[in-house]
Amino acid sequence: MRASTFPARARAIRLLALDVDGVLTDGRLVYGPTGEELKVFQVQDGLAIQAAQHAGLLVAVISSRASPAVSRRMADLGVVEVHQGARDKAAVLDGLLRRRGVALRESAYMGDDLPDLPLLSRVGLALAPSNAAAEVKRVAHWVGRRSGGTGAVREAVEAILKARRAWPPA
């Protein structure tokens, strides 16, 4: 993406939707001794999500997997649009945009793998962590330097908010 195009796209964003595994986490699946799924979240991503919300962005999670850990973390951050177990992520995004009155060009999505391509190819700002699949990187408008689970969301939010002159947060 041309450097001059990113700020204009970023300024138009009203909704930031995020995948979980490989974006908010490093993508590994870890199971505890009784079979419970464990996830590790980067605290800097959490701060950035709260900063995005404070700056007026609606933050949403759209994940094909379901996890109590995700529900807990998003509740801690005040994210109310949490959609887990989504078989058709694009349909979930479409419903979310309709309900919230947001146009596709006003939406951003961060994903890392093939199930994210239908969303990434449609939104106004397609974001990817550095360790995203090659197919994802090809359609992304912006690819970060950090990998999923290590501050990739922080880096993306910071770039969006800097384009809006809303970084650092007050």
MODELLER restraints for C-alpha pairs under 7 A, 6 or more apart:
rsr = mdl.restraints
at = mdl.atoms
rsr.add(forms.Gaussian(group=physical.xy_distance, feature=features.Distance(at['CA:1:A'], at['CA:141:A']), mean=5.48, stdev=0.5))
rsr.add(forms.Gaussian(group=physical.xy_distance, feature=features.Distance(at['CA:1:A'], at['CA:142:A']), mean=6.86, stdev=0.5))
rsr.add(forms.Gaussian(group=physical.xy_distance, feature=features.Distance(at['CA:7:A'], at['CA:163:A']), mean=4.90, stdev=0.5))
rsr.add(forms.Gaussian(group=physical.xy_distance, feature=features.Distance(at['CA:9:A'], at['CA:124:A']), mean=6.54, stdev=0.5))
rsr.add(forms.Gaussian(group=physical.xy_distance, feature=features.Distance(at['CA:9:A'], at['CA:125:A']), mean=6.21, stdev=0.5))
rsr.add(forms.Gaussian(group=physical.xy_distance, feature=features.Distance(at['CA:10:A'], at['CA:125:A']), mean=6.95, stdev=0.5))
rsr.add(forms.Gaussian(group=physical.xy_distance, feature=features.Distance(at['CA:10:A'], at['CA:160:A']), mean=5.07, stdev=0.5))
rsr.add(forms.Gaussian(group=physical.xy_distance, feature=features.Distance(at['CA:10:A'], at['CA:163:A']), mean=6.16, stdev=0.5))
rsr.add(forms.Gaussian(group=physical.xy_distance, feature=features.Distance(at['CA:11:A'], at['CA:163:A']), mean=6.17, stdev=0.5))
rsr.add(forms.Gaussian(group=physical.xy_distance, feature=features.Distance(at['CA:11:A'], at['CA:164:A']), mean=5.25, stdev=0.5))
rsr.add(forms.Gaussian(group=physical.xy_distance, feature=features.Distance(at['CA:12:A'], at['CA:106:A']), mean=5.29, stdev=0.5))
rsr.add(forms.Gaussian(group=physical.xy_distance, feature=features.Distance(at['CA:13:A'], at['CA:106:A']), mean=4.29, stdev=0.5))
rsr.add(forms.Gaussian(group=physical.xy_distance, feature=features.Distance(at['CA:13:A'], at['CA:107:A']), mean=5.30, stdev=0.5))
rsr.add(forms.Gaussian(group=physical.xy_distance, feature=features.Distance(at['CA:13:A'], at['CA:108:A']), mean=6.45, stdev=0.5))
rsr.add(forms.Gaussian(group=physical.xy_distance, feature=features.Distance(at['CA:14:A'], at['CA:57:A']), mean=5.04, stdev=0.5))
rsr.add(forms.Gaussian(group=physical.xy_distance, feature=features.Distance(at['CA:14:A'], at['CA:58:A']), mean=6.23, stdev=0.5))
rsr.add(forms.Gaussian(group=physical.xy_distance, feature=features.Distance(at['CA:14:A'], at['CA:106:A']), mean=5.35, stdev=0.5))
rsr.add(forms.Gaussian(group=physical.xy_distance, feature=features.Distance(at['CA:14:A'], at['CA:107:A']), mean=6.02, stdev=0.5))
rsr.add(forms.Gaussian(group=physical.xy_distance, feature=features.Distance(at['CA:15:A'], at['CA:57:A']), mean=5.50, stdev=0.5))
rsr.add(forms.Gaussian(group=physical.xy_distance, feature=features.Distance(at['CA:15:A'], at['CA:58:A']), mean=4.65, stdev=0.5))
rsr.add(forms.Gaussian(group=physical.xy_distance, feature=features.Distance(at['CA:15:A'], at['CA:59:A']), mean=5.87, stdev=0.5))
rsr.add(forms.Gaussian(group=physical.xy_distance, feature=features.Distance(at['CA:15:A'], at['CA:106:A']), mean=6.54, stdev=0.5))
rsr.add(forms.Gaussian(group=physical.xy_distance, feature=features.Distance(at['CA:15:A'], at['CA:107:A']), mean=4.76, stdev=0.5))
rsr.add(forms.Gaussian(group=physical.xy_distance, feature=features.Distance(at['CA:15:A'], at['CA:108:A']), mean=6.17, stdev=0.5))
rsr.add(forms.Gaussian(group=physical.xy_distance, feature=features.Distance(at['CA:16:A'], at['CA:57:A']), mean=6.77, stdev=0.5))
rsr.add(forms.Gaussian(group=physical.xy_distance, feature=features.Distance(at['CA:16:A'], at['CA:58:A']), mean=6.17, stdev=0.5))
rsr.add(forms.Gaussian(group=physical.xy_distance, feature=features.Distance(at['CA:16:A'], at['CA:59:A']), mean=4.86, stdev=0.5))
rsr.add(forms.Gaussian(group=physical.xy_distance, feature=features.Distance(at['CA:16:A'], at['CA:60:A']), mean=6.23, stdev=0.5))
rsr.add(forms.Gaussian(group=physical.xy_distance, feature=features.Distance(at['CA:16:A'], at['CA:107:A']), mean=5.98, stdev=0.5))
rsr.add(forms.Gaussian(group=physical.xy_distance, feature=features.Distance(at['CA:16:A'], at['CA:108:A']), mean=4.80, stdev=0.5))
rsr.add(forms.Gaussian(group=physical.xy_distance, feature=features.Distance(at['CA:16:A'], at['CA:109:A']), mean=5.80, stdev=0.5))
rsr.add(forms.Gaussian(group=physical.xy_distance, feature=features.Distance(at['CA:17:A'], at['CA:59:A']), mean=5.75, stdev=0.5))
rsr.add(forms.Gaussian(group=physical.xy_distance, feature=features.Distance(at['CA:17:A'], at['CA:60:A']), mean=4.50, stdev=0.5))
rsr.add(forms.Gaussian(group=physical.xy_distance, feature=features.Distance(at['CA:17:A'], at['CA:61:A']), mean=5.45, stdev=0.5))
rsr.add(forms.Gaussian(group=physical.xy_distance, feature=features.Distance(at['CA:17:A'], at['CA:62:A']), mean=6.68, stdev=0.5))
rsr.add(forms.Gaussian(group=physical.xy_distance, feature=features.Distance(at['CA:17:A'], at['CA:108:A']), mean=6.11, stdev=0.5))
rsr.add(forms.Gaussian(group=physical.xy_distance, feature=features.Distance(at['CA:17:A'], at['CA:109:A']), mean=4.68, stdev=0.5))
rsr.add(forms.Gaussian(group=physical.xy_distance, feature=features.Distance(at['CA:17:A'], at['CA:110:A']), mean=6.52, stdev=0.5))
rsr.add(forms.Gaussian(group=physical.xy_distance, feature=features.Distance(at['CA:18:A'], at['CA:60:A']), mean=6.21, stdev=0.5))
rsr.add(forms.Gaussian(group=physical.xy_distance, feature=features.Distance(at['CA:18:A'], at['CA:61:A']), mean=4.80, stdev=0.5))
rsr.add(forms.Gaussian(group=physical.xy_distance, feature=features.Distance(at['CA:18:A'], at['CA:62:A']), mean=6.04, stdev=0.5))
rsr.add(forms.Gaussian(group=physical.xy_distance, feature=features.Distance(at['CA:18:A'], at['CA:109:A']), mean=5.64, stdev=0.5))
rsr.add(forms.Gaussian(group=physical.xy_distance, feature=features.Distance(at['CA:18:A'], at['CA:110:A']), mean=4.98, stdev=0.5))
rsr.add(forms.Gaussian(group=physical.xy_distance, feature=features.Distance(at['CA:18:A'], at['CA:111:A']), mean=6.55, stdev=0.5))
rsr.add(forms.Gaussian(group=physical.xy_distance, feature=features.Distance(at['CA:19:A'], at['CA:61:A']), mean=5.92, stdev=0.5))
rsr.add(forms.Gaussian(group=physical.xy_distance, feature=features.Distance(at['CA:19:A'], at['CA:62:A']), mean=5.37, stdev=0.5))
rsr.add(forms.Gaussian(group=physical.xy_distance, feature=features.Distance(at['CA:19:A'], at['CA:63:A']), mean=5.34, stdev=0.5))
rsr.add(forms.Gaussian(group=physical.xy_distance, feature=features.Distance(at['CA:19:A'], at['CA:110:A']), mean=6.20, stdev=0.5))
rsr.add(forms.Gaussian(group=physical.xy_distance, feature=features.Distance(at['CA:19:A'], at['CA:111:A']), mean=5.32, stdev=0.5))
rsr.add(forms.Gaussian(group=physical.xy_distance, feature=features.Distance(at['CA:20:A'], at['CA:63:A']), mean=5.88, stdev=0.5))
rsr.add(forms.Gaussian(group=physical.xy_distance, feature=features.Distance(at['CA:21:A'], at['CA:27:A']), mean=4.51, stdev=0.5))
rsr.add(forms.Gaussian(group=physical.xy_distance, feature=features.Distance(at['CA:22:A'], at['CA:112:A']), mean=5.95, stdev=0.5))
rsr.add(forms.Gaussian(group=physical.xy_distance, feature=features.Distance(at['CA:22:A'], at['CA:148:A']), mean=4.79, stdev=0.5))
rsr.add(forms.Gaussian(group=physical.xy_distance, feature=features.Distance(at['CA:22:A'], at['CA:149:A']), mean=6.61, stdev=0.5))
rsr.add(forms.Gaussian(group=physical.xy_distance, feature=features.Distance(at['CA:23:A'], at['CA:111:A']), mean=6.29, stdev=0.5))
rsr.add(forms.Gaussian(group=physical.xy_distance, feature=features.Distance(at['CA:23:A'], at['CA:112:A']), mean=6.42, stdev=0.5))
rsr.add(forms.Gaussian(group=physical.xy_distance, feature=features.Distance(at['CA:23:A'], at['CA:129:A']), mean=6.66, stdev=0.5))
rsr.add(forms.Gaussian(group=physical.xy_distance, feature=features.Distance(at['CA:23:A'], at['CA:148:A']), mean=4.07, stdev=0.5))
rsr.add(forms.Gaussian(group=physical.xy_distance, feature=features.Distance(at['CA:23:A'], at['CA:149:A']), mean=5.82, stdev=0.5))
rsr.add(forms.Gaussian(group=physical.xy_distance, feature=features.Distance(at['CA:23:A'], at['CA:152:A']), mean=6.78, stdev=0.5))
rsr.add(forms.Gaussian(group=physical.xy_distance, feature=features.Distance(at['CA:23:A'], at['CA:153:A']), mean=6.93, stdev=0.5))
rsr.add(forms.Gaussian(group=physical.xy_distance, feature=features.Distance(at['CA:24:A'], at['CA:41:A']), mean=6.23, stdev=0.5))
rsr.add(forms.Gaussian(group=physical.xy_distance, feature=features.Distance(at['CA:24:A'], at['CA:148:A']), mean=5.88, stdev=0.5))
rsr.add(forms.Gaussian(group=physical.xy_distance, feature=features.Distance(at['CA:24:A'], at['CA:149:A']), mean=4.91, stdev=0.5))
rsr.add(forms.Gaussian(group=physical.xy_distance, feature=features.Distance(at['CA:24:A'], at['CA:153:A']), mean=6.74, stdev=0.5))
rsr.add(forms.Gaussian(group=physical.xy_distance, feature=features.Distance(at['CA:25:A'], at['CA:39:A']), mean=6.89, stdev=0.5))
rsr.add(forms.Gaussian(group=physical.xy_distance, feature=features.Distance(at['CA:25:A'], at['CA:40:A']), mean=6.07, stdev=0.5))
rsr.add(forms.Gaussian(group=physical.xy_distance, feature=features.Distance(at['CA:25:A'], at['CA:41:A']), mean=5.62, stdev=0.5))
rsr.add(forms.Gaussian(group=physical.xy_distance, feature=features.Distance(at['CA:25:A'], at['CA:148:A']), mean=5.61, stdev=0.5))
rsr.add(forms.Gaussian(group=physical.xy_distance, feature=features.Distance(at['CA:25:A'], at['CA:149:A']), mean=3.74, stdev=0.5))
rsr.add(forms.Gaussian(group=physical.xy_distance, feature=features.Distance(at['CA:26:A'], at['CA:148:A']), mean=4.83, stdev=0.5))
rsr.add(forms.Gaussian(group=physical.xy_distance, feature=features.Distance(at['CA:26:A'], at['CA:149:A']), mean=4.19, stdev=0.5))
rsr.add(forms.Gaussian(group=physical.xy_distance, feature=features.Distance(at['CA:30:A'], at['CA:37:A']), mean=5.82, stdev=0.5))
rsr.add(forms.Gaussian(group=physical.xy_distance, feature=features.Distance(at['CA:30:A'], at['CA:38:A']), mean=5.30, stdev=0.5))
rsr.add(forms.Gaussian(group=physical.xy_distance, feature=features.Distance(at['CA:30:A'], at['CA:39:A']), mean=6.85, stdev=0.5))
rsr.add(forms.Gaussian(group=physical.xy_distance, feature=features.Distance(at['CA:31:A'], at['CA:37:A']), mean=4.53, stdev=0.5))
rsr.add(forms.Gaussian(group=physical.xy_distance, feature=features.Distance(at['CA:31:A'], at['CA:38:A']), mean=5.74, stdev=0.5))
rsr.add(forms.Gaussian(group=physical.xy_distance, feature=features.Distance(at['CA:32:A'], at['CA:38:A']), mean=6.58, stdev=0.5))
rsr.add(forms.Gaussian(group=physical.xy_distance, feature=features.Distance(at['CA:38:A'], at['CA:69:A']), mean=6.92, stdev=0.5))
rsr.add(forms.Gaussian(group=physical.xy_distance, feature=features.Distance(at['CA:39:A'], at['CA:69:A']), mean=6.47, stdev=0.5))
rsr.add(forms.Gaussian(group=physical.xy_distance, feature=features.Distance(at['CA:41:A'], at['CA:149:A']), mean=6.16, stdev=0.5))
rsr.add(forms.Gaussian(group=physical.xy_distance, feature=features.Distance(at['CA:42:A'], at['CA:149:A']), mean=5.83, stdev=0.5))
rsr.add(forms.Gaussian(group=physical.xy_distance, feature=features.Distance(at['CA:42:A'], at['CA:150:A']), mean=5.99, stdev=0.5))
rsr.add(forms.Gaussian(group=physical.xy_distance, feature=features.Distance(at['CA:42:A'], at['CA:151:A']), mean=6.14, stdev=0.5))
rsr.add(forms.Gaussian(group=physical.xy_distance, feature=features.Distance(at['CA:44:A'], at['CA:151:A']), mean=6.00, stdev=0.5))
rsr.add(forms.Gaussian(group=physical.xy_distance, feature=features.Distance(at['CA:44:A'], at['CA:154:A']), mean=5.96, stdev=0.5))
rsr.add(forms.Gaussian(group=physical.xy_distance, feature=features.Distance(at['CA:45:A'], at['CA:151:A']), mean=5.47, stdev=0.5))
rsr.add(forms.Gaussian(group=physical.xy_distance, feature=features.Distance(at['CA:45:A'], at['CA:153:A']), mean=5.27, stdev=0.5))
rsr.add(forms.Gaussian(group=physical.xy_distance, feature=features.Distance(at['CA:45:A'], at['CA:154:A']), mean=4.54, stdev=0.5))
rsr.add(forms.Gaussian(group=physical.xy_distance, feature=features.Distance(at['CA:46:A'], at['CA:77:A']), mean=6.64, stdev=0.5))
rsr.add(forms.Gaussian(group=physical.xy_distance, feature=features.Distance(at['CA:48:A'], at['CA:154:A']), mean=5.03, stdev=0.5))
rsr.add(forms.Gaussian(group=physical.xy_distance, feature=features.Distance(at['CA:48:A'], at['CA:157:A']), mean=6.06, stdev=0.5))
rsr.add(forms.Gaussian(group=physical.xy_distance, feature=features.Distance(at['CA:50:A'], at['CA:77:A']), mean=6.38, stdev=0.5))
rsr.add(forms.Gaussian(group=physical.xy_distance, feature=features.Distance(at['CA:51:A'], at['CA:169:A']), mean=6.10, stdev=0.5))
rsr.add(forms.Gaussian(group=physical.xy_distance, feature=features.Distance(at['CA:52:A'], at['CA:157:A']), mean=6.62, stdev=0.5))
rsr.add(forms.Gaussian(group=physical.xy_distance, feature=features.Distance(at['CA:53:A'], at['CA:59:A']), mean=6.58, stdev=0.5))
rsr.add(forms.Gaussian(group=physical.xy_distance, feature=features.Distance(at['CA:55:A'], at['CA:166:A']), mean=6.73, stdev=0.5))
rsr.add(forms.Gaussian(group=physical.xy_distance, feature=features.Distance(at['CA:59:A'], at['CA:79:A']), mean=6.32, stdev=0.5))
rsr.add(forms.Gaussian(group=physical.xy_distance, feature=features.Distance(at['CA:60:A'], at['CA:79:A']), mean=6.56, stdev=0.5))
rsr.add(forms.Gaussian(group=physical.xy_distance, feature=features.Distance(at['CA:60:A'], at['CA:81:A']), mean=4.69, stdev=0.5))
rsr.add(forms.Gaussian(group=physical.xy_distance, feature=features.Distance(at['CA:60:A'], at['CA:82:A']), mean=5.80, stdev=0.5))
rsr.add(forms.Gaussian(group=physical.xy_distance, feature=features.Distance(at['CA:61:A'], at['CA:81:A']), mean=6.33, stdev=0.5))
rsr.add(forms.Gaussian(group=physical.xy_distance, feature=features.Distance(at['CA:61:A'], at['CA:82:A']), mean=4.80, stdev=0.5))
rsr.add(forms.Gaussian(group=physical.xy_distance, feature=features.Distance(at['CA:61:A'], at['CA:83:A']), mean=5.80, stdev=0.5))
rsr.add(forms.Gaussian(group=physical.xy_distance, feature=features.Distance(at['CA:62:A'], at['CA:82:A']), mean=6.44, stdev=0.5))
rsr.add(forms.Gaussian(group=physical.xy_distance, feature=features.Distance(at['CA:62:A'], at['CA:83:A']), mean=4.82, stdev=0.5))
rsr.add(forms.Gaussian(group=physical.xy_distance, feature=features.Distance(at['CA:62:A'], at['CA:84:A']), mean=5.99, stdev=0.5))
rsr.add(forms.Gaussian(group=physical.xy_distance, feature=features.Distance(at['CA:62:A'], at['CA:86:A']), mean=6.85, stdev=0.5))
rsr.add(forms.Gaussian(group=physical.xy_distance, feature=features.Distance(at['CA:62:A'], at['CA:89:A']), mean=6.54, stdev=0.5))
rsr.add(forms.Gaussian(group=physical.xy_distance, feature=features.Distance(at['CA:63:A'], at['CA:83:A']), mean=6.27, stdev=0.5))
rsr.add(forms.Gaussian(group=physical.xy_distance, feature=features.Distance(at['CA:63:A'], at['CA:84:A']), mean=4.82, stdev=0.5))
rsr.add(forms.Gaussian(group=physical.xy_distance, feature=features.Distance(at['CA:63:A'], at['CA:85:A']), mean=6.10, stdev=0.5))
rsr.add(forms.Gaussian(group=physical.xy_distance, feature=features.Distance(at['CA:63:A'], at['CA:86:A']), mean=5.81, stdev=0.5))
rsr.add(forms.Gaussian(group=physical.xy_distance, feature=features.Distance(at['CA:64:A'], at['CA:84:A']), mean=5.87, stdev=0.5))
rsr.add(forms.Gaussian(group=physical.xy_distance, feature=features.Distance(at['CA:64:A'], at['CA:85:A']), mean=4.46, stdev=0.5))
rsr.add(forms.Gaussian(group=physical.xy_distance, feature=features.Distance(at['CA:64:A'], at['CA:86:A']), mean=4.39, stdev=0.5))
rsr.add(forms.Gaussian(group=physical.xy_distance, feature=features.Distance(at['CA:64:A'], at['CA:87:A']), mean=5.79, stdev=0.5))
rsr.add(forms.Gaussian(group=physical.xy_distance, feature=features.Distance(at['CA:65:A'], at['CA:84:A']), mean=5.79, stdev=0.5))
rsr.add(forms.Gaussian(group=physical.xy_distance, feature=features.Distance(at['CA:65:A'], at['CA:85:A']), mean=4.65, stdev=0.5))
rsr.add(forms.Gaussian(group=physical.xy_distance, feature=features.Distance(at['CA:66:A'], at['CA:84:A']), mean=4.79, stdev=0.5))
rsr.add(forms.Gaussian(group=physical.xy_distance, feature=features.Distance(at['CA:66:A'], at['CA:85:A']), mean=4.90, stdev=0.5))
rsr.add(forms.Gaussian(group=physical.xy_distance, feature=features.Distance(at['CA:90:A'], at['CA:118:A']), mean=6.23, stdev=0.5))
rsr.add(forms.Gaussian(group=physical.xy_distance, feature=features.Distance(at['CA:90:A'], at['CA:119:A']), mean=5.56, stdev=0.5))
rsr.add(forms.Gaussian(group=physical.xy_distance, feature=features.Distance(at['CA:97:A'], at['CA:103:A']), mean=6.46, stdev=0.5))
rsr.add(forms.Gaussian(group=physical.xy_distance, feature=features.Distance(at['CA:104:A'], at['CA:122:A']), mean=6.96, stdev=0.5))
rsr.add(forms.Gaussian(group=physical.xy_distance, feature=features.Distance(at['CA:104:A'], at['CA:123:A']), mean=5.19, stdev=0.5))
rsr.add(forms.Gaussian(group=physical.xy_distance, feature=features.Distance(at['CA:104:A'], at['CA:124:A']), mean=5.90, stdev=0.5))
rsr.add(forms.Gaussian(group=physical.xy_distance, feature=features.Distance(at['CA:105:A'], at['CA:123:A']), mean=5.80, stdev=0.5))
rsr.add(forms.Gaussian(group=physical.xy_distance, feature=features.Distance(at['CA:105:A'], at['CA:124:A']), mean=3.83, stdev=0.5))
rsr.add(forms.Gaussian(group=physical.xy_distance, feature=features.Distance(at['CA:106:A'], at['CA:124:A']), mean=5.81, stdev=0.5))
rsr.add(forms.Gaussian(group=physical.xy_distance, feature=features.Distance(at['CA:107:A'], at['CA:123:A']), mean=5.53, stdev=0.5))
rsr.add(forms.Gaussian(group=physical.xy_distance, feature=features.Distance(at['CA:107:A'], at['CA:124:A']), mean=5.46, stdev=0.5))
rsr.add(forms.Gaussian(group=physical.xy_distance, feature=features.Distance(at['CA:107:A'], at['CA:125:A']), mean=6.51, stdev=0.5))
rsr.add(forms.Gaussian(group=physical.xy_distance, feature=features.Distance(at['CA:108:A'], at['CA:123:A']), mean=5.65, stdev=0.5))
rsr.add(forms.Gaussian(group=physical.xy_distance, feature=features.Distance(at['CA:108:A'], at['CA:124:A']), mean=5.84, stdev=0.5))
rsr.add(forms.Gaussian(group=physical.xy_distance, feature=features.Distance(at['CA:108:A'], at['CA:125:A']), mean=4.48, stdev=0.5))
rsr.add(forms.Gaussian(group=physical.xy_distance, feature=features.Distance(at['CA:108:A'], at['CA:126:A']), mean=5.74, stdev=0.5))
rsr.add(forms.Gaussian(group=physical.xy_distance, feature=features.Distance(at['CA:109:A'], at['CA:119:A']), mean=6.92, stdev=0.5))
rsr.add(forms.Gaussian(group=physical.xy_distance, feature=features.Distance(at['CA:109:A'], at['CA:120:A']), mean=6.19, stdev=0.5))
rsr.add(forms.Gaussian(group=physical.xy_distance, feature=features.Distance(at['CA:109:A'], at['CA:123:A']), mean=6.69, stdev=0.5))
rsr.add(forms.Gaussian(group=physical.xy_distance, feature=features.Distance(at['CA:109:A'], at['CA:125:A']), mean=6.64, stdev=0.5))
rsr.add(forms.Gaussian(group=physical.xy_distance, feature=features.Distance(at['CA:109:A'], at['CA:126:A']), mean=5.39, stdev=0.5))
rsr.add(forms.Gaussian(group=physical.xy_distance, feature=features.Distance(at['CA:109:A'], at['CA:127:A']), mean=5.95, stdev=0.5))
rsr.add(forms.Gaussian(group=physical.xy_distance, feature=features.Distance(at['CA:110:A'], at['CA:126:A']), mean=6.21, stdev=0.5))
rsr.add(forms.Gaussian(group=physical.xy_distance, feature=features.Distance(at['CA:110:A'], at['CA:127:A']), mean=4.44, stdev=0.5))
rsr.add(forms.Gaussian(group=physical.xy_distance, feature=features.Distance(at['CA:110:A'], at['CA:128:A']), mean=5.35, stdev=0.5))
rsr.add(forms.Gaussian(group=physical.xy_distance, feature=features.Distance(at['CA:111:A'], at['CA:127:A']), mean=6.63, stdev=0.5))
rsr.add(forms.Gaussian(group=physical.xy_distance, feature=features.Distance(at['CA:111:A'], at['CA:128:A']), mean=5.49, stdev=0.5))
rsr.add(forms.Gaussian(group=physical.xy_distance, feature=features.Distance(at['CA:112:A'], at['CA:128:A']), mean=5.74, stdev=0.5))
rsr.add(forms.Gaussian(group=physical.xy_distance, feature=features.Distance(at['CA:112:A'], at['CA:129:A']), mean=6.44, stdev=0.5))
rsr.add(forms.Gaussian(group=physical.xy_distance, feature=features.Distance(at['CA:112:A'], at['CA:132:A']), mean=4.24, stdev=0.5))
rsr.add(forms.Gaussian(group=physical.xy_distance, feature=features.Distance(at['CA:112:A'], at['CA:133:A']), mean=6.07, stdev=0.5))
rsr.add(forms.Gaussian(group=physical.xy_distance, feature=features.Distance(at['CA:112:A'], at['CA:136:A']), mean=6.28, stdev=0.5))
rsr.add(forms.Gaussian(group=physical.xy_distance, feature=features.Distance(at['CA:113:A'], at['CA:132:A']), mean=6.04, stdev=0.5))
rsr.add(forms.Gaussian(group=physical.xy_distance, feature=features.Distance(at['CA:113:A'], at['CA:133:A']), mean=5.33, stdev=0.5))
rsr.add(forms.Gaussian(group=physical.xy_distance, feature=features.Distance(at['CA:113:A'], at['CA:136:A']), mean=6.13, stdev=0.5))
rsr.add(forms.Gaussian(group=physical.xy_distance, feature=features.Distance(at['CA:114:A'], at['CA:136:A']), mean=6.83, stdev=0.5))
rsr.add(forms.Gaussian(group=physical.xy_distance, feature=features.Distance(at['CA:117:A'], at['CA:136:A']), mean=6.35, stdev=0.5))
rsr.add(forms.Gaussian(group=physical.xy_distance, feature=features.Distance(at['CA:120:A'], at['CA:126:A']), mean=4.97, stdev=0.5))
rsr.add(forms.Gaussian(group=physical.xy_distance, feature=features.Distance(at['CA:120:A'], at['CA:139:A']), mean=6.83, stdev=0.5))
rsr.add(forms.Gaussian(group=physical.xy_distance, feature=features.Distance(at['CA:120:A'], at['CA:140:A']), mean=6.73, stdev=0.5))
rsr.add(forms.Gaussian(group=physical.xy_distance, feature=features.Distance(at['CA:121:A'], at['CA:139:A']), mean=6.28, stdev=0.5))
rsr.add(forms.Gaussian(group=physical.xy_distance, feature=features.Distance(at['CA:125:A'], at['CA:141:A']), mean=6.12, stdev=0.5))
rsr.add(forms.Gaussian(group=physical.xy_distance, feature=features.Distance(at['CA:126:A'], at['CA:140:A']), mean=4.71, stdev=0.5))
rsr.add(forms.Gaussian(group=physical.xy_distance, feature=features.Distance(at['CA:126:A'], at['CA:141:A']), mean=5.12, stdev=0.5))
rsr.add(forms.Gaussian(group=physical.xy_distance, feature=features.Distance(at['CA:126:A'], at['CA:142:A']), mean=6.49, stdev=0.5))
rsr.add(forms.Gaussian(group=physical.xy_distance, feature=features.Distance(at['CA:127:A'], at['CA:140:A']), mean=5.41, stdev=0.5))
rsr.add(forms.Gaussian(group=physical.xy_distance, feature=features.Distance(at['CA:127:A'], at['CA:141:A']), mean=6.16, stdev=0.5))
rsr.add(forms.Gaussian(group=physical.xy_distance, feature=features.Distance(at['CA:127:A'], at['CA:142:A']), mean=5.03, stdev=0.5))
rsr.add(forms.Gaussian(group=physical.xy_distance, feature=features.Distance(at['CA:127:A'], at['CA:143:A']), mean=5.94, stdev=0.5))
rsr.add(forms.Gaussian(group=physical.xy_distance, feature=features.Distance(at['CA:128:A'], at['CA:137:A']), mean=6.47, stdev=0.5))
rsr.add(forms.Gaussian(group=physical.xy_distance, feature=features.Distance(at['CA:128:A'], at['CA:140:A']), mean=6.21, stdev=0.5))
rsr.add(forms.Gaussian(group=physical.xy_distance, feature=features.Distance(at['CA:128:A'], at['CA:142:A']), mean=6.44, stdev=0.5))
rsr.add(forms.Gaussian(group=physical.xy_distance, feature=features.Distance(at['CA:128:A'], at['CA:143:A']), mean=4.80, stdev=0.5))
rsr.add(forms.Gaussian(group=physical.xy_distance, feature=features.Distance(at['CA:128:A'], at['CA:144:A']), mean=6.34, stdev=0.5))
rsr.add(forms.Gaussian(group=physical.xy_distance, feature=features.Distance(at['CA:129:A'], at['CA:143:A']), mean=5.72, stdev=0.5))
rsr.add(forms.Gaussian(group=physical.xy_distance, feature=features.Distance(at['CA:129:A'], at['CA:144:A']), mean=5.05, stdev=0.5))
rsr.add(forms.Gaussian(group=physical.xy_distance, feature=features.Distance(at['CA:129:A'], at['CA:145:A']), mean=6.90, stdev=0.5))
rsr.add(forms.Gaussian(group=physical.xy_distance, feature=features.Distance(at['CA:129:A'], at['CA:146:A']), mean=5.97, stdev=0.5))
rsr.add(forms.Gaussian(group=physical.xy_distance, feature=features.Distance(at['CA:129:A'], at['CA:147:A']), mean=4.92, stdev=0.5))
rsr.add(forms.Gaussian(group=physical.xy_distance, feature=features.Distance(at['CA:129:A'], at['CA:148:A']), mean=5.59, stdev=0.5))
rsr.add(forms.Gaussian(group=physical.xy_distance, feature=features.Distance(at['CA:129:A'], at['CA:152:A']), mean=5.50, stdev=0.5))
rsr.add(forms.Gaussian(group=physical.xy_distance, feature=features.Distance(at['CA:130:A'], at['CA:143:A']), mean=5.98, stdev=0.5))
rsr.add(forms.Gaussian(group=physical.xy_distance, feature=features.Distance(at['CA:130:A'], at['CA:144:A']), mean=5.21, stdev=0.5))
rsr.add(forms.Gaussian(group=physical.xy_distance, feature=features.Distance(at['CA:130:A'], at['CA:145:A']), mean=5.20, stdev=0.5))
rsr.add(forms.Gaussian(group=physical.xy_distance, feature=features.Distance(at['CA:130:A'], at['CA:146:A']), mean=5.40, stdev=0.5))
rsr.add(forms.Gaussian(group=physical.xy_distance, feature=features.Distance(at['CA:130:A'], at['CA:147:A']), mean=4.77, stdev=0.5))
rsr.add(forms.Gaussian(group=physical.xy_distance, feature=features.Distance(at['CA:131:A'], at['CA:147:A']), mean=5.11, stdev=0.5))
rsr.add(forms.Gaussian(group=physical.xy_distance, feature=features.Distance(at['CA:131:A'], at['CA:148:A']), mean=6.84, stdev=0.5))
rsr.add(forms.Gaussian(group=physical.xy_distance, feature=features.Distance(at['CA:137:A'], at['CA:143:A']), mean=6.57, stdev=0.5))
rsr.add(forms.Gaussian(group=physical.xy_distance, feature=features.Distance(at['CA:144:A'], at['CA:152:A']), mean=6.50, stdev=0.5))
rsr.add(forms.Gaussian(group=physical.xy_distance, feature=features.Distance(at['CA:144:A'], at['CA:155:A']), mean=6.76, stdev=0.5))
rsr.add(forms.Gaussian(group=physical.xy_distance, feature=features.Distance(at['CA:144:A'], at['CA:156:A']), mean=6.81, stdev=0.5))
rsr.add(forms.Gaussian(group=physical.xy_distance, feature=features.Distance(at['CA:146:A'], at['CA:152:A']), mean=4.81, stdev=0.5))
rsr.add(forms.Gaussian(group=physical.xy_distance, feature=features.Distance(at['CA:158:A'], at['CA:167:A']), mean=6.48, stdev=0.5))
rsr.add(forms.Gaussian(group=physical.xy_distance, feature=features.Distance(at['CA:161:A'], at['CA:167:A']), mean=5.24, stdev=0.5))
